[in-house]
C-alpha cells in the first residue's frame, strides 16, 4: 500500500514539473519502464534513486512520504498554510471558519 502511495506522489510531482516519464527517467538515470513500475507501486526505488528523484524534482522528502508517515497531516497543514499566504484576509478568514466547523463536528 505504501509503495502505491509513494509512486502516485512521485508521478504527481513529476507531472507538476511538466516532465514526461521518458524525460524524467533519463534525468534520474533509470529506464522509462522502471520509472513506470515505481509510479505504479510495483517496484520501489533504491535509496540512491529515491534521493535522485527528490533532488531532481526539487522537493522535500515530505512531499513523497506525506501520505505514508503518521505526521503527514502536519505536513499537509503546513503546505496549506503556505498556500494561504497568497490569499486575502477575507478568504483566509472564510477558510478558517470552515475548518473550525469541521473540527467541531469531528469531535462530536
N, C-alpha and C positions, 0 to 999 in steps of 0.2 A: 504493500500500500504506500509506504513512504517513497519508494522508488518512483512510482507513478506520479505522485505529487511533485517530487523534485524535478522529474522530467518535464512535467507540464510547466513548472515555473521557469525552467531553462528555456523552453520553447517560447513562452510568453515574453521573456526578457529579450531573447534573440529577435523575435518578430517586432518588438517595440523599437529595437535599434535598426530595423529595416534590413536585416541580413537574411538571405536565403540559407537553407541548410547547406548547399554547396559552398557558398561564400564562407559561412561561419566554420564549417568543418575544415576548410583549408586554413583559416586563420588560427585554429587551435591545434592543427596537425593530426586530425583523425579523418577517417573516411566518412562520406555522407551516410552510408549505411549504419556505421557505428553511432553517429550522432542521432540518427533517426531512432535507433534502438534505445538510446539514452532517453530521448524525449518521450518515447512510448512507455518507459519504465521497464523495458525488457532487460536492459543492461544498465550497470551503474558505472560511472566514470571512476578511474583511479583517482587518488588524492591529487596527483600531479595534474591530471586532466581537469579535475574539478577546479583547481586553482587557476589553470589557464582559462577556463570558461568564465569564472568570476572576474578575472583581471581583464579579459578581452571585452566582456560586456560592460566593464567599468561600473560594477555594482558591488554591494557588500554581500557577504555570505548570508546575512539575514534575509535578503531578498529570495534566496534559493530555499532556505530552510523555514521560512515564515509559516508554512502550512504543516510543518513536521514537529518543531520544537514546542514544548509546553508553554513557553512565554511568548509564542508567536503573536498572540493578541496584543501584547505590549508594543511589539514592533509595528504591527498594523496601525495601532492607535497613534503611534509616533509619526508614521507616514501620513496619516490623515491630518494630523495637526500641522505638519509641514505644508500640506496642500491647502489648508485653510488660511495660511498666511496671505495668500493672494486674493482672498475674498473680502468683501466689505464687512464692516462691523455688524450690519443688519443680517447679512447672510450667515455669519458665524453664530450670531445670537439665535437665529432660527434653527440651525443645525444642533446647537446645544440643547435647545428646548425639546427637540425630537429625541435626542439621545437620553436626556434626563427622564422623559416619559417612558421610553423603552426600558431603561434600567429599573425604574419604579415598578413597572409591570412584571419584569422578570423576577423581581424579589418577592412578589406575591405568591 
